[in-house]
Amino acid sequence: MNYSMLLPMGDTFAPYEIAHGAAALAPLMVLVPLVVSILLLVLGRVTDRWGHWIAVVASWLSFAIGAAIMIQLLGLPAGGRLMELDLFSWIPAGDLSINVGMMIDPLSMTFVMLVTFVGSLIHVYAVAYMEHDIDRRRFFAYLNFFIAAMLTLVLGSSYVVLFVGWEGVGLASYLLIGFWNHVPEYATAAKKAFVMNRVGDMGLLLAMMVMVAQFGSVEFRTVLSEVGGAPETTATLIGIFLLVAACGKSAQFPLQAWLGDAMAGPTPVSALIHAATMVTAGVYLIVRSGAVYLVSPVATTAVAVIGAITLLFGAIVGTAKDDMKKVLAASTMSQIGYMMLGAGLGPVGWAFAIFHLFTHGFFKALMFLGAGSVMHAMNDGVNMRRFGALSGAMKITWLTFMMGWLAILGVPPFSGFWSKDPIIETAFTANHFGNVDAEWAGWVFGLVALVGAGITAFYMSRLFFMTFHGKARWEVDEAGKRLEPHESPLLMTIPMIILAVGAVFIGGLLAFNDTFVTWLEPVTGHAEHANPVMPIIAIQVLTLAVVIVGAVWAWMKYGRDDVPTAVPAANGFVHAARNDLYQDALNENLFMVPGIALMKGVTATDTHVVDGTVHGLARLSGGLGKLISRTQTGYVRGYASYILGGVVVAVIVILVTRF
């Protein structure tokens, strides 16, 4: 039985078939970590000694099932790699019927392999990293829950099932950011992330409402097959609403302010959720909904503009941070900006966006784990101004971190070169506005991507040199305790080594003969490379040149010269960058302060008008009751006088009316 999915594959559309073979086991990838998560939470302290290992096994089992499905798909022709599995009917509501199902194709399986492989390595790393935490079992329960939710998100066959996973990873993020919620700042960071993500989630809900109104369905196979015949205005509405959702989840402008504070969670959380997987869900949503953006040049351009703004925003912020985890958070924001830019360049950029997403998952997770290794050696310190010369004491961490650093810079032949440079080259193409040939747009987007590469080289080299090179600035920590930096245990270094191998080789392997792009073609379609506004070789040379300039500048300032341990006074641009370009202040004044004023107004109205009316009526009723009660004296003569008075009044009325 075939389903008409009608996603682009060349000039035709590819049907999805019923999943068979190993693909039929896909639900187990979600169920295994979900059940283990529930058991660890329900059984409680009983599992403290061994619960974390059960969680590690569960994550690796999900990877093993995913690997078996990948092997099956690779053995099939391109058209046979599109499968769907209906599990059960969930919401039958008249003409609207929503089933729970899974979509197994090259796009979803790319995410499955990234989530389960990198996620499982991070599970192993966390066993040692969280060794002395009394609530390690609860931490692993949350990690397993996240794995289950993220797999639900990428495997769901409808926007509603995707939304279930979408909310699940949001909940997991909230629980893990605030894992050490006894620290008020960490609890506040968790709430900030939760609230800002809910703003984005409203976009996804609104998109689904438009889908139901237009198509009577939220199933991918229906929406994406029929959107080509829908009015462009409808496609634009759906595309913009989906972009709002993506901005919230992927920390894109203007909903990016939560990501830096999210570093409050344990470092394995930052590596798994806020670098490699969850924050890339917005890119997945945009690319999965590619057929919508084919109909709406306005929505497509909006995606590219948001990506361009964010990649510069994150890069600028990263130049001024001294907290190494916040530098990496700003870097993540910027790199996802590159992915969003690629996704906004149309079909030719979709595969490159996912390619960079995949390689980024390896080298950014590696650098976050490296940061955790440094923290492990430095009494949880994160201030790079108190580091320096750690390369001698932590050789494995230094070497592996170096691989990630060179990869994110885009130095050939490291992975970032093969995935980020194609986005920069594509950004220099002229056609970004539907069928309108706008050469100036190619220059604008291309130069933004190029400048972003130079700034990235500067601030990531700044991080690397301040941490591992120069003079040692760590005799004592900020609390005055003597420091003795040392290498991390094997459970932490082995995952870093494996990720470092990926940072070095996986990009080149997947770029060889356009392997990765060809792999995604059954979903993203085949698109010819457009001609950029300048020769590709010139773009490549310029990109490498700005990267070298950025890295050398950072070496001169932070590797060769002494780095002051005190934060230098700053004003103007540097002060703005240290304060996240005043995004929090902007949000506070544009949304929080007016929101508080509105709520105070509503409260005052409720208190003085609504409650005042109710209380006034009560007081009036009480006053009348007291007045009337005075007539109830209990004396017969008093009642007789009332009767006599009434008779007199009645007689007077009769006489007056008669005469």
N, C-alpha and C positions, 0 to 999 in steps of 0.2 A: 504494500500500500504506500503510495507517495502523497506527500503534502506539497502543495504549490507554495513554496516559500518566497519565490520571486525575488531573490537577492541577485545582484548583478554578477554574472560570470561571463565576461566578454560581452557579446551582443545578445546572449540568451539568459535564461533564468534557471536556477538549479532547484530541483525538487529535493525535499528532505524525506528520507526513508525511515522506516521503523528500525530502531537500534537493535542490533543483533551481536552475537559473539561477546567479546569482552565488554563492548559498549553497553550491553544490558546490565552490567554490574555497576554502572555509574552511580545509582542511588547509594550504594555502600560507601562511596567516597564521602558523602555527607553524613550518613547515619553513624558510621563508626566514631568519628570524633565527637559528634553530638551526644551519642549515648555515653561515651566516656566522660564528657564534660558534666553531664547530669549526674552520673554516678559519683564523681569526685565531690560534687557539691552536696549531694544527698547523704553520702556516707560520712562526710566530714573528717574529723581528726583520725578516724580509723585508718585512713589511707595516707596519712602524712609521710610515712617512711617510704612508700613505694608508689604513691599515686602519680608522681611526676613521670616515672618511667612508663606507666601505662599510657599516659598522654603522649609521650614520645613515640611509643609503638603505634598508637592510633594514627598519628600524623604520617608516619612512614607507611602504614598500610594504605592510607589514602593515596600516597604517592605511588605505591606499587600498583594499585588498581589503575591509576591514571596512566602509568607507564605502559601497562598492558593494552589499554585502549589506544594509546599513541602508536604502539607497534602495529595494532590492527589497522589503524587509519593509514599509516605509512605504506602498508601493503596493498592498499586499495587505489584504484585510479582516482584522479582529482574529483570527479563527479560523484564517486561513491563515499566520499569522506563527509557527507552531510547526512546526519542522522538525528532522529527525534524520538523521545521516549515519553509517552503519556502514562502517568501514574494513576491518577484518580481525578474525578470531578470534584471540584472544591466549592465553587459558588455558582449554582444554577439559579439565575434570577431572570425569569422571563426570556426575552430574546438574548440577554447577556449571559453567557456561560463561560466560566473560567476554570480551566483544568490545571492541575499541577503536573508539569512535565519538564523534561530536560532536553536541551539542545546540545548535541555533540557534533562539533565541527572544528575546523582549524583554529578559529578565533577563540572559542571557549576553551579548547584544549591547551592552547598556548598559555592562557591564564591558569588553568589547572596545574600545569607542570611548574609554572613559576611559584604559585601559592604553596603547593605541596612540597616541592623540593627545597626552596629557600626557607619556607616555613618550618620544615622538619629540621634543617640545619640549625635554625634559630632555637628550636625546642632543645636540641642537644646542648647548644651554647648556654641556654638559660638554666640547665640543670646545675652547672657550676656557678653561674653568675648569681643565682638566687639561693645558693646553698645554705646560707645562714639566715634566710628570711623565714620567720615562723609560719607565714602563710603561703609557702611555696606551692602547696597542693592547690590552694584556691587560684593562684596565679596560673597554673597549668590548666586548670579547668576553664578559665577565661580564654587562654590561648587556643584550646581545642574548640571552644565555642566559636571563636573567631574563624578558625579554619572552616568549620561547617557552614558558617554564615557566608563567608566569601565564596565558597564553592557553590552555594545556592544562588548567589548573585550572578555568577558568570555562566552557570549552567541552566538557569531558568529559561523556559520556553515562552514566557510572556513577561510583560512589564510588571505585572502584579507579583509574580514569583520573584522576579529580579528585585522588586521593592521589598519583599520579605527579607531577602539576603541583605539588601541595602540598609534596612533598619537594624538587622542583626549585627552587621559590622559596626554600625553607629553605636549600638549598645555596648558591644565588646570594647570599642575605643573608649567610651565613657568609663567603663569599669576598670580598664587598664591604665588610663591616664590618671585616674584617681585611686589607683591601687593603694598608695600610701596616703589615704585621705585624712590621716591624723595630722598631716601638715596642711594648714588652712589654704596656703597658696596652691597646693596640688589639687585640693577639692575644687577650688575656684577655677583652675585651668580645665578640669574635667567638665564643669558646668558650662564654661565658655564654649568649649568644643561642641558639647551637646546642643546648646541653643543655636549656634551658628549653622550647624548641620541641619537642624530642623527647618531653618529658613530655606536652605537649599532643597530639602525634601518636599516643601510645598510646591516647588517648581515641578517635580516629578509627578506629584498628585494632580496638578493642573494639566500637565501634558496628557495624563491618562484620561482625565475628564473630557478633553477635546477629542481624544481618540474614540472614546465611547460615543460621543455625540456625532462624530463624522463616520466612523466605521462600524460602530456597534460591537467593538471588540478591542481587547488589549493584547491579543496574541501577536507575537512577532510575525508569524506567517501571514496573518491577515493585514495588519497595519502596514507592514513594509511592502506587501504586494499591491495594496490598493492606494497607497499614498501618491503614486504617480498620476492617478486620475483625480486627485483631490485639488481643490483650489489652492493656489500658491499661498494665499493668506493663511489658510489652515495649516499648511506645512510650516509656514514661518512661525505661527503661534506654538506649534508643537516643538519645533527646533529651538526656539528661544526658551521655552519652559524647561526643556531637557538641558539646555546650557546652564540655566540657573541651578538645576540639581547638580550638574557636574562641577560647577564653581564651588558649591558647598562641600561636596565630598572630596574634591581634589585640591582644595585650598587655592582656588584661583580668584583673582581680583573680581569683585570687591569682597569676597567671603573668605579671604585667606588668613585673617588675623588670628585664628585659633591655632594654627599649626605650630608656631614658635612656642606657645605656652604648653602645647601637648607634650613637649619634651620633659614635662614633670614626671611622666611615667617611667618605669624601669627601662633601661636601654634596649633590651630585647624587644620591647613593645615598639620603640621608635624604629628599630630595624625592620620589624615585620609589618606593622600596620601603617606607620607614618613615613615609610620610605619605599618599601618594595611592593606592597599589595593594595591596601584599602584606598590610599590616596590616588591610586591610578584607576579606580573604578569609574571616575567621571570620563576618562579617556575611552574606556571600554564602552560606556553608554553612548558616547558620540559616534564612535566607529560602528558599533552594532546598529545604530539608527541611521547609518549612512544614506539609505534610500530617502529618508526625510530631507536630508540636507541637499540631495541632488535636485530636489524640487524647489528649494528656497535659497537663492544666492544671498539673500539678506541674512538668514540664519547662519549660513556657512561663513560669511564674512565676519559676523559677530564672534564666531568661535575663534577665527584667526586673530582678530583684534584683541580679544581677551587673553589669548595665549601670548601674544607679543607684549602686551602690557605686563603680564605676570612674570614673564621670563626676565624682563628688565627690573621689575620691582624686587623680586627675590634676590637677584644678583646684587643689586645696590644695597639691600639690607645686609646681605652676607658679608659685605666688605667691612662693616663696622662692628660686628659682634665679637665678643671675647669668649663667650660660652661656646665651646666646641660643638655641642649638640645643637645649639641654635644656629650656628653657621651651617651645619648639615641640614637643618630644617629649612633654612632659607634656600639652600642649594636644591633641595627636593622641590620646593615651590617653583623655583626657576626652571628646573629640568622638566617638570610636568607642564610648565608653560611652553617649552619646546614641543612637547607631545601634542598639546592642544593646538599650537600653531600648525603642526603637521596635519592634525585632524581637520583643521579649517581650510586646508589647501585643496580639498576635494579628493577624489579617488586616488590621485597620484600620491597624496600624502598620507593616506590612511595606513598603508602597510608600514611606512617609515615611522609613523607615530607609535605603532604597536611594537615595531622592532626596537626602537629606542626605549620604550617602556620595559621590554624584556631584558635588554642588556643592563639598563639602569637598575633593575631589581637586584642584579648580582653585585654591581660595584657600589651601589649606595648602601645596600644591606651590609656589605663588607666594611665600609667605612664607619657605619654606626656601630658594628660589633667591635671594630678597632677602637672607637671612642670609648666603648664600654670596657675594653681591655685596659686602656689608659686610666680610666676612672678606677678600675679594680686595683691598679698599682699606685694610685695617687689619692687614696682615702676619699674616693668619690668626688674628687675635685674636677671641675669642668673649665676653669679659667685658664685659657691658653697663656696668659701673661705669667702664670706661675709654673709653666712647663719648661720646655727647651731641653735639647740634648738627650732625649729619651731613646734615641736610636741605639745607643750602646747598651742600655739596660733592657730593652725590649726589642730584640732583633726581629723576631717573627712578626710581632705587631707592626713594627716599622716597615718591613719588607712587604707584607700583605697590604698595609694601608697605602704604600707607595703604588701598588698595582691599581688600586681603586682610584687614587689621585690621578695617575696618568690616563686611566680610562675615561674619567669624567672630563679631563682636559681635551680629550679627543686626539691624543697623540697616536699616530700610527705606529704599530699595528694593533693597539689596544682596542677593546670593544667599542668604546664611545666614538672612536673615529668612524667606524662602519655604520653606526646608527644615527649619530647626531649630525654628522656632516651632510648626509643626504637631505635632512630636513632643511638645513641652511641653503643647500643648493636649490631645493624646490621652492624655498621662500623667495628666491631671486627670479622666479618665473613671473610673467607679466599678467597672467589671467587669474585674478582672484575675485572677480565680480561677475560670476555667471558667464555669459557669452560676451561680456564687454572686455575688450582688449585694453587693459589699464597698465601700461608699462611703468607708470610711476608707482603703482602698488607693489610691483616686483622690487623696485629699489627700496621702498619704505620697509616692507617686511624683511627683505634680505639684509639690509643694513642693521635693522634691529637685532636679527638673529646673529649677525656677525659681531656687533658690539657686545651682545650678551656673552658670546664665546670668550671675548677678551676679558671681560669683567670676571667671568667664571674662573678663568685661568689665574687671575690675580688673587681672588679671595680664597680659592681652594689651595693655592700655593702658600698663601699667608697662613692658613690653618696648618698645613703640612710642616712648614719651616718653623713656625712658632712652637709647635708641639715636639718635633723630633730633632731639630737642629738648633744651631746657635748655642749660646751659653746656658748652662743649667740654672734655673731660677726656682728650684724646688727643694732647697735644703730643709725647709719646714713648710707645712701647709698654712693656710690662712688662719687656722686656729692655733698655730704655734707648735703643732706636733711634728716631730722629725719624720721625714719621708725616706723610704728606701725602695725606690721603684724596682719592680721585678716582673718577669714574664708571667703571663697568665697560664693556668693549667691546660692540659691537653684538650679537655672537653670544650674549651673556649678557642684554642688556637687551631684545632683541626677544622672546624667549620669555616674559620677565616681563611685557611689555606685553600680549601675547596672553592670557596667563593672567589678567591684571588685567581685561581686557575680560570674560572669563568670570566672574570674581568679581563684577563689577558687574551683568551682564545675564542670565547663563544661568539663574539661579534664577527670575527674574521671567518669562522667556520660557517655561520649562517648567511654571511654576505656572499660567500663563494658561489658563483654562478647564479646569483639572485635566489638562493635556496629559500630564504625566509619569505621574501615577497611572493615567490611562486607558491609556497605553502599556503599563504593566506588568500590567494586568488579565488578559490571557490566561494569565499565570503565577500571579499572586498572588490572583486572583479579585476580585470586586467586594464591597466591604464598606461598609456605611453608617456614617457618622460617628456614634459614640456621643455621648450628651449628657454633657458634663463636669459636675463638681460645682459649677461657677460659670459664669456667662455667658462666652462666648468673648471678647467685647470686653473684659471685665474681666481675663482672662488676658493678652491682648495688651497692655493698658495696664500691668499689673503687670510683665510681662516687660521692656517698654521702660523702665519706671521703674527697675528694679534694674540694668539695663544702664547707664543714665545715671549712677546713683549710683556704680556700680563704676568707670566711666570717669573721672568727676569726682574721685573719691577718689584714683585713680592720678595724675591731673594735679596735684593739690595736693601729693602726696608726691614725685613724680618728674619732673614737668614744670615746676612753678612753683618748688619749693624746690631747693636745691642737693643733689646726690647725692654722698655720700662715696665716694671711690675705694676705701677700705678697707672690708672686709666688717664691718658692725657686729656686736658680740657679741650672741649670742642664746641663749636657753634656752627650755625649755618647748615650746610649740607651734611657734614659728618654727624652733627647732633640729630638731624632728621633721620638719618639712616639708623643710628643707634636706637631711635624711638620708632622703628618700623614705619618711617615716613609718615608718622602721626596718624596711622590708620586707626588705632584705638581711640585717639582723641576725636578723630572725625566721626567714628561710629558712635562715640559717646554723645557728641553734640548733635549729630543728625538724627539718631534713633533713640538712644537711651534717655537723654534729658527730656526731649519732647514726649517720649513714652511715659516717663515718670510723671511729667506735668499732666499728660492726658489722664493717667490713672488717678492722680490727685484730684483732677477735675471731676472724674466719674465718681470717685469716692465722696467728694464734697457734695455733688448732686444727690447721691444716694443718701448721704447723711442729712443734708439740710432740706432737700425737696421731698424725696420719697419717704425717708424716715420721719422728716418733719411733719408731713401731711398725716401719716399714720399716727404719730404721737399727738399731733394737734387734735385729731378727731377723738382720740382716747381721752385727752384732757377735757375736751368739750363735753363728751359723754359723762365723764366723771363729775364735772361741775354741775351739769344738769341733774345728775342723780343726787348730788348733795343738796341742791336747791329744793328738789322735790321731796327729799327725805325729811326736810324740816317741817313739812306739813303732816308728817306721821308722828304726832305727839303722844298718842295713846289715851288722850282725855276725851270723854264722851261730849262734854260741852264744846270742845273745839270742833269735833266733827259736826255737831248740831249747828254751830255757827256757819260752817262751810255750806251745809244744806240750806240754811236760811238765806245766806248770801246768794246761793245759786237760784233759789226761788225768786228773790228780789230781782236779780238780773234778768231772769226769764220773763217776769211780769213786765219789767220796763221794756224789754225788746218787743213783747206782744203789743203793748200800748203804743209804742213808737211806730211800729209797722202798721197798726190798725188806723191810727189817726194821723 
